[in-house]
Amino acid sequence: MIHVRTRIERPQDEVISSFRSIPSATIHEAGGRIGFIDPAIKPIAKGMRICGPAFTVQCAPGDNLMPHKALERALPGDVIVASVGGGYGYGYFGGLMAVSAMARKVGGLAIDGCVRDSEEMVRMGFSVFSRGTAIRGTVKGTLGLVNYPVVFGGLMVNPGDLIVGDDDGLVAVPLADVGDVLERSVKRTENEVQKAKALATGVSSVSYNKLDAVFEALGLVEE
C-alpha cells in the first residue's frame, strides 16, 4: 500500500491569489452553499487567514507521526489539512513544527483536533485553524495516510481542493470547481458593494430584498 502520495494536482497560482481577498462566507454562498466545514474548527487568533491547496493527512488518534511526513513533503503554499480519527484532545502540532512549516513556506494548518504552543505560533505568524488547544502529548508510532480523501469537519476534502479560512470559518472548494466558484465569488462581491450603497441611503432590507411578499405569504401580522 502507498501511504504517502506526493504527486497531486493543485489550483493555478493566479486562481489561488485571486481567492485570497475573498471572505470565506462569500465563497460558500457564491459556490451554491458548498464547502461548509464545522465552525468548531477556528483560527487560534483573530485575523489569521489561510488560502491554498489541501495537503491532506490522516492521523491515528493521539499520534502525530504523519503530520511530520506531511511537513517534509508539502510544497510552498500548501495547507496541511489533518484529520485525527476523532481523538480531539491531544496537541498534535506545536511550536517546533510551526518553525519547520514556516521555514518550508507551508501555507498553514487546518486540523480537526487540537494544537499546543498556540501563543508561540501566533507570535511567529503561522496560521492555524483547530478545534482548540490541548497540552496532552502525542506519540509517533502509527502509520496513516497523506494525500488521500479525508473527512474533515464533516466534509469530504480531497487533495488539491482549495481551502480558505478567515475569522468566520473554513470553506473548501473542489479542485474541479475553483474557476467557476471564483467567477461567481467576484460577481457576488461586486453585487454586495452595490447593495451596501443602497442600504446606506436608509432603505430597509425588507424593501430592498422585496420581502413584503414573503411576509404576506407566511401570514405575518403586525399591530
URZIPE-V485246 format. One record per run of one state. SS is the DSSP state (2 for helix, 1 for strand, 0 for the rest). FROM is the first residue (numbers start at 0). TO is the last residue. If there is no record, write none. Layout:
ss->{SS;SS}
from->{FROM;FROM}
to->{TO;TO}
//
This chain:
ss->{0;1;0;2;0;2;0;1;0;1;0;1;0;1;0;2;0;1;0;1;0;2;0;1;0;1;0;2;0;1;0;1;0;1;0;1;0;1;0;1;0;1;0;1;0;2;0;2;0;2;0}
from->{0;3;4;12;19;23;30;35;36;41;43;49;58;62;63;64;73;78;83;90;91;94;103;107;111;113;115;117;124;127;130;131;133;138;139;144;146;149;152;154;157;161;166;168;173;174;199;204;208;211;218}
to->{2;3;11;18;22;29;34;35;40;42;48;57;61;62;63;72;77;82;89;90;93;102;106;110;112;114;116;123;126;129;130;132;137;138;143;145;148;151;153;156;160;165;167;172;173;198;203;207;210;217;222}
//
